[in-house]
Amino acid sequence: MNHATISFPPPFFGFAVTLGPKISDTLKGKLSLGAKVLQAGSIEKVFRQYFHVEKDEKLLKAFQCYLSTTAGPIAGMLFISTEKIAFHSDRPLDLTSPKGGITRVPYKVLIPAKRIKSAAVRENLYNPDEKYIDVVTVDGFDFWFMGFISHTKSFKYLQCVISELR
């Protein structure tokens, strides 16, 4: 794969995304992820179920966080492997088609490490205690990951992947 991908068309392609920032929904997503990890046997197996993974690829670390979107933050898991960074939402999002049908799909982002131009820790201008990791791809896309227990530790793993693949 040569570019960053998001697993469904953005809202301007005729779909409306409902994110629902309810704490109960976020908690359900986290419990669901915990159940998936227990069922699969490890977080690495969950990673392999969610994303296409090369035979020699290794999961280095996984972090719970939020992905900032224009519609608001989405809770999920950021996976950092030897080949990519990938985000998978904790819970599926409701997509409404122009004809009124509703489909539930996970929000997924996959960025091959070779396509990452830069990554930096940034702080919220209005609240400097709030930090996020800004990942920029070679084709100019920005992805903001936030809400880490330790953004410093998360950023360190991400920097290692980027530097090893350059």
N, C-alpha and C positions, 0 to 999 in steps of 0.2 A: 504494500500500500504506500503510495507516494504523497498523500496529503492528509490533512486533518479532516475528520468526518464527524458529523452529527447524525444520529440514527433516524431522524424523521424530518420532514420538511418544516421550515420555520413557519410561524403563523401567517406571514404574508403570502403563502402559497394556498390559501383557502382554508386553513385550519385554525381553530382557536384553542389555545392551550390553557387549561385550568391548573394552577399550581397549588392552591389551597394551603396557605401558610399555617394551618392549624397545628398546634403542638401534638395533639392526639394522632394526627396523620403521620407526623415525623416519627413519633414513638412507635407506631405500628410498623413503619418502614424499617426502623432499626431492629425491632423484634423479628421481623420477617427475615432480615439479613442474618441475624444470629441463628435463626432456625435453618437457613440455607447452609451456613457454615457448618453447623452440627450435622446436618444431613449429608453434605458433600464430604466432610471429614477434615477440611482445611480451607483456609482463605485462598490458597493457591488453586485448589480445585474449583472454587467459586469463580475465580478470575478466568480460568480456562473454560468454564461454562458460559460466562458472559461475553468473552471476546475470542477471536481467532488468535491462537498462540502458536508460534513456531516451535518446532521440536526442541531446539537448543535454548529457547528463551526461558529465563528464570524470573520469577516474581521476586523483587528485592524488598518491597515494603508496601503496605496498604494503610491508608489513613482515612478516617471518617472526616468529612468536611462538607462545605457547601460550594456549589458552582454558581457564580453570579451570572444572571441572565437579565435581559431587558424586562422580563416579566417578574423578576424577583429571584431570590436565592433558592437553589434546589439542593436538598440534603442528599448525600450519597457517599460513595466510597471512591477515593482516588487510588488507583493502582499504579505503582512505579515498577517497571520491569527493565530488563536489560535491553529491550527493543522499543518500548513505548511508554507513554503515560496514558491512562485511560480512566474515565469517570463513568460510573453507573449510578443512577438515582436509587435511593432507598425504596421508593415506591413508584409504581407506574403513574404516568400522567394521563389525564383524559384529553383526548383529541376529538373535537367535534368537526365533522365534515360539513361541507356546504349544504348537504341534503339532510343534516340533523342527526346522523348516526354518531355514536360515541365509540371510540376505540381506546383501550388502555394500553400504553406502551411505556417501556422504561426510557428515560432520557440517558443517552449514551454519547460520550465524546471519546475519540481515539486519536492520539497524536503520535505518529512515529517519532522517535527520539531524533532521528536524522533531519526531521523537518522543523525542529525547534531552533529558532534563531536566538532567543534569549529567555532568561527567567530571572526575576528579581523580586525581592520582598519590598512591598510598598506599604505605606500607612494611609489610613483614612484621613483626609485633610481636616475633617471636622472632629475626629476623635483619634488622635495619634496612637492610642493604645490598641486600636483595632488594626491588625495587619492582614495583608493578603499576599498571595503569590501570584504574580502576573507572568503568564507564559505567552510569548509572542512567537508565532510560526514564521517561517521564511516567506510565506505568501501574505503576511500582514494581519493574520487573525490574532486577537487577544482573548485569552481565557483567564478569568480571575477566580482563584480558589481561595476560600477563606474559612474561618471557624475551626482551624486546627487546634488541637490541644497544645502542640508546640510547632509553630510555623517554622522555627529555626531548624528543627530536626527534619521536618518534611522537605524544606528547601535544600538541606544538605544532601539528602538522597537524590533529589532531582538534579542538583548540580553534578553529582557523580556520574549519573547516566549521560547527561549532556556532554561532559568533558571526555568520557571514555569513547563516545561515538563520533567525535570530531577528528 
